[in-house]
Amino acid sequence: MTGLDLRELECFLTLSQELHFGRTADRLYVSQGRISQLLRALENRVGGRLVERTSRRVRLTPLGERFLADLRPAYDSLHDAFARAREDARGVTGVLRIGFAGTLNERLLALVTSFQEKHQGCVVEAVELPLSDPFGGVLRGELDAAIVLTPVREAGLTSGPVFSVEPQTLVVSSRHPLAGRESITAEELAGCALIGVTGPAPRYWRDAQAPAATPRGRPIPRGPEVATLQEGLTMAAVNRGGMLLCAATARYHRRQDLAAIPVAGLPDSALTLVWPPGNATARLDAFARALSE
């Protein structure tokens, strides 16, 4: 590892996922020029081109593809090993700042309470995140970890256990034509505009929360885009479109001007815990184990 710069490796990992210098710069909170500089420095260390860049596209070279396959697990393991070695001696103590988007349901609140009773030297601070930026607080170092909806493909984050797997539910206005239905199929979403999430959440994540097409490829109309769960519920209540939520969240936000309809044929909604590799502390390990149990 002599002479290697972890920032260069993080830049390459993020660029290999985005294949776009602008989006890579946005995710790492640096300029595009800095991304180019980090990539050139890494290629000089390797001794070969890792990325091909033209005016129309960015792609990995064969050398870059092989380097990526070897680097990803090694990069995560290096960070985790160092952080655990540094923190294990301290025990499960201190403040653990956990971000969450939308709502901490009863089960998660009970888990936090139980965790703090077991580890009385550790305080969990729950910080609400906007739907529009589920990963930003963790990537900027403002949080130790975040509970987010899957999928997660962020190069700078490690994913923990997947939990709270729930069927998908369409939340619409009580005046919507589908409001009286006991259930619908995923194909029927082609007749309902879906409320989406605005940026800077990555596109793949936004598309998962409000898909553009049904499983059979029928286009789904786009509704308004919102930054928070409450904005989405408001848009649904005034009949601007429907919002896909997990069954537990839909139950938690039950109200007279909204109807919740189970949707058959969509992948289940699920949550996971994410954190930067360097944040793998003893208290975070203990919290992740509590989630997995």
N, C-alpha and C positions, 0 to 999 in steps of 0.2 A: 504493500500500500504506500510505500515511500514516494513522496512527490505528488500523490493524487489529491485532487481538490474535490471535496464532496459536493460543492456547489456546481461544479462542472458536470458531475454525474447526475445530479438532480435535474439540471437543465436538459441533458440528453434524454433522460427517462421521460420527462414531460413532453419534449419535442417529439419523441418517438410515438407518443400517444396522440398528440394534437395534429402533427404534421402541418403545422402552421406557426410561423414565428410570432405573429401578433397575438394569437391566443395563448401561446406558451408564455410570452411576456406578461400578459394579463394574469395568468394563473400564478406566476412566480413574483408578481408585483415589481417587475423591473422593466427597463426599456428594451425594444427590439435590438438595439445596438449592443446591449449587454448580453443578450442571448447569443448573438453572432460571435461576440468576443469569447464567451465561455465555450461555445462549440469549437471554435478554432483552436483554443488552448488545449482542449481535450483531444482533438484530432492530432495535434502536434505531439502530444504525449504517446498516443497510440501508434502514430506513424502511418496513418492511412485515413482515407475519407470514410466517415461514418454516415453522412447525410448528403444526398444530392438535392440541390435547390435550383429550380428554374423559375421563370416568370409565371409559370402556370401551376406548379405543384412542388411539394416537398416529399421526399421518400427516403427510406433508409437504403444504404448500399448493402450488398451481401455481407460485408464485414460488419456493418452496423447491426444487421439482423442477428448475427451470431453473438456480437457483443451484448446486445439487449437481452438475449435469452440467458446468458451467463450472469449478467449484472443484476437483474431485478431481484432474485432471491438473495444474492450476496449482499446487496445494498441494504435491504430490510434487516437481514440478520445482523449485520455489523452495527447498525443503529440500536437495535433492540438489545444486543448483548452488552454494549457499553452502558446504555441507560439502566439496565437491570443491575449490573455490577455496581454502578454508582449509587443506586437508590436502595438496594436490598438492605444495606447496613442501617438505613434510617427507619426501616419498618413502615407500616401503613399509617403514616401520620401526615399532618399538613392539610392544605386546602386542595381539593380536586374540583376544578371548574369544568363542568359538563354542559355542552350546548345541546339544545333540542329545538326542533321546528314544530310549531303548532301546539301540541298538547302533551303533557305528561299524564298519561292515564292512571287509573287507580293502581294497576299492577306495578307500574314503574315507580310511582310515589311510594308504594309499600316497600319496594326493593330498596330505594334510597334510604328509607327509615330503618329498615333492617340492617343495611350495610353500616350505617352510622352507629347503631346500637352495638354491632359486633366490633367495629373499629372506632372506639370513642376518641382516639387521637386524631381522627380524620374528619374533616368537614366537607360535605359535598355542596357546592354552589351550582344551582341549575340556572342556566342563562338561555333565554329564549332567542332563537335564531329566525330570521326571515326565511320563508320558503325560497326567495329569490337568491339566497347566498348560503346554502347549507354547509359549504366547506370553507368559506373564507375565514371565519374566526379561528379555525384550527390551523389553517395554512399560515395565517399571520402571527400565530403564536399567542393569541389572546385567550385561547382555551386549551385545556389539557387534552380534551377529546370531545366528540359530538355524537349524539344518537341521531342517525339520519336514515332516510328511506333508501333502500337499494334501487338500482345498482350503483356501485362505487368503482370507478376506474381511474381515480386520481393517482398519478405517479408519486406524489409526495405524501401519500397517506397509507397507513396500514389498516386493514379491516379486521375486526374481531369477530365474535360469534354473531350469527344471524338469529334473530329472535322475533317474537311477536308476529308470527306469520298469520295473516288474516286474509279472508276473501275480500275482493274489491266490491265497493258499493258506490252507486251513482247517487249523488245528492243533487236534487233539483228543487225548483219552486213547487210549492203545493198546488200551483195553478198550471204546472207543466203537463202536457198530454200523457207523459209516462207516470205521473205521480200516483195514480191509483193501482199500478201494477205490483204484484207480489214479487216478481223477478223479471229480468230481461236477459237476453243473450248478448254476447259481445258484438255480434253482427248488427244488432239494433242500434248500436252507438252511431252508426252511419246516419241516423236521423236526428242526432242530438249534438249541438255544438258543445265542445268541451272547453272548460275554463283551464287555461294553461298557466305556467309560471314564467315570469319575466326573468331576464338575466340579472347578475352575472353567473347564475347557475349554469353549468355546462350543458350543451345542447342534448347530449345523449341522456342526461338525467331528466331534463325537462320533457323530452319525448316519451320517456318511460312513464311519467306521471300523467301525461295527456297525449296518448298515442295519436298519430296522424292517420292511421288506417286500422281497420278491423283485422282479426287474424286471417281472414280470407282476402284481404287487400282492398276492401271497400274504403274509400276516403271518409274520414270523420271531419266534419266542419270544425273550424277553429273559432273558439269564443274569445272573450277578452283575456288578457294576461294580467296576473296579479302578483304582488310581492309577498303577501302574507296569507295565512289561512283565513283570518277574519275577513279580509278583502274578498277572498274567493267565496266564502259563505254568503256575503252580502250580494255579490254578483248573481249567485244562484238564487237567492231569495227574491230578487227583482226580475227573475226570469231571463237573465242574459245568457244562460247556458247551464250545463251540468258540471259537477266537479267529482272526480274519482277520489275516493278516500277509502282507507281500510275500514272494516266493519266496526272496530272498536272506536275509532275517531268519529265515525258517523253517529254511533250511539251516544257518545259523550256530548255531541253538539245537537242532539235532537231538539227540535223546536217546531212550533205550529206552522210557520210559514215555509218549512222545508219538508221534503219527503226523501227517504233513503230507500233505494231499490237495489237488492243484490244483483250482481252481474255475473252470469255464468260464462266460462270460456276465456277469461283473462288470467294471466299469471297472478298468483297471490301477492299481496302487498307484504313487505317484510322490512324490519329495521335491523341496523347493524351499528356497532360502535367503531368509530374511526379515530385515528390519532397519527401525528407525525412519528416516524420511527424513533426520533430522539426523545420523545415524551414517554417512553415505556418505563414508567416508574413502578415501584412496588405497590403504591396505592392504586394506580391505574390497572395493574395486573390483577389486583384483588377485586376491583370493580368489574373488570371483564369476566372474571371467573364467576362472580355473583350473577351476572347477566346470563351466562351460559348454563347456569344451574336452574 
